[in-house]
Amino acid sequence: MKVKFFTFAAFLLIANFASAQTKEEVAIIKKTEVPELVVNTFEEVFPKEDAVVWYSVPSIIEEPAWEIDLVEDDFVPATSRRYSAMITGKDYKKYVVYDAEGNIVRMKETKQNIELPAEVKAKLAKNYKDWKIVGDEERIIIGRTNAMYFKVKLQKGNEKQIVYFDLVGNTFLVRK
């Protein structure tokens, strides 16, 4: 059952990447094909975790899960590749993208009931008091700046919104 779940999860991730890129640009690869600097960083940052799947991905990911492209930290030569690891745990998923030198470019953690900062909770209570949080909250970390953002899915009746907050509760992006 676990193998079927991981296979399905890997398929969904590839489908997400491939929807914005050509299939030739995204590839599942073996850990032995990942640059040593990337593997070393992964093992240092996540010492108790194993990547379920490794990917070779294009230098620019145009995929809806990475909407934080409005942060200006993403200058990468078009010829360079990135490497992505998918990690799954009992109640979370992490997607980590590295450049070829082993630097974390982006990390997204999806977890149900992720602990939102007090400032974000206060803004939700004030500005979205009639709205209900639906789905999983996400914590998104941008590598070079270590900027942290929170993605929260909200619903009021039939109306849905995705709202992005920074650590101090500022709303910087709302998608309907």
Secondary structure as the mmCIF struct_conf table of DSSP 4:
data_model
#
loop_
_struct_conf.conf_type_id
_struct_conf.id
_struct_conf.beg_label_comp_id
_struct_conf.beg_label_asym_id
_struct_conf.beg_label_seq_id
_struct_conf.end_label_comp_id
_struct_conf.end_label_asym_id
_struct_conf.end_label_seq_id
HELX_RH_AL_P HELX_RH_AL_P1 LYS A 2 ALA A 20
BEND BEND1 GLN A 21 GLN A 21
HELX_RH_3T_P HELX_RH_3T_P1 LYS A 23 GLU A 25
STRN STRN1 ALA A 27 ILE A 29
HELX_RH_3T_P HELX_RH_3T_P2 LYS A 31 GLU A 33
BEND BEND2 VAL A 34 VAL A 34
HELX_RH_AL_P HELX_RH_AL_P2 GLU A 36 VAL A 45
TURN_TY1_P TURN_TY1_P1 PRO A 47 LYS A 48
BEND BEND3 VAL A 52 VAL A 52
STRN STRN2 VAL A 53 VAL A 57
BEND BEND4 SER A 59 ILE A 60
HELX_RH_3T_P HELX_RH_3T_P3 PRO A 64 LEU A 70
BEND BEND5 VAL A 71 GLU A 72
TURN_TY1_P TURN_TY1_P2 ALA A 78 THR A 79
STRN STRN3 ARG A 82 THR A 88
BEND BEND6 LYS A 90 ASP A 91
STRN STRN4 TYR A 92 ASP A 99
TURN_TY1_P TURN_TY1_P3 ALA A 100 GLU A 101
BEND BEND7 GLY A 102 GLY A 102
STRN STRN5 ILE A 104 LYS A 111
TURN_TY1_P TURN_TY1_P4 GLN A 112 ASN A 113
HELX_RH_AL_P HELX_RH_AL_P3 ALA A 118 ASN A 127
TURN_TY1_P TURN_TY1_P5 LYS A 129 ASP A 130
STRN STRN6 LYS A 132 ILE A 133
BEND BEND8 GLY A 135 GLY A 135
STRN STRN7 GLU A 137 ILE A 142
TURN_TY1_P TURN_TY1_P6 GLY A 143 ASN A 146
STRN STRN8 ALA A 147 LYS A 156
TURN_TY1_P TURN_TY1_P7 GLY A 157 ASN A 158
STRN STRN9 GLU A 159 ASP A 166
TURN_TY1_P TURN_TY1_P8 LEU A 167 VAL A 168
STRN STRN10 THR A 171 ARG A 175
#
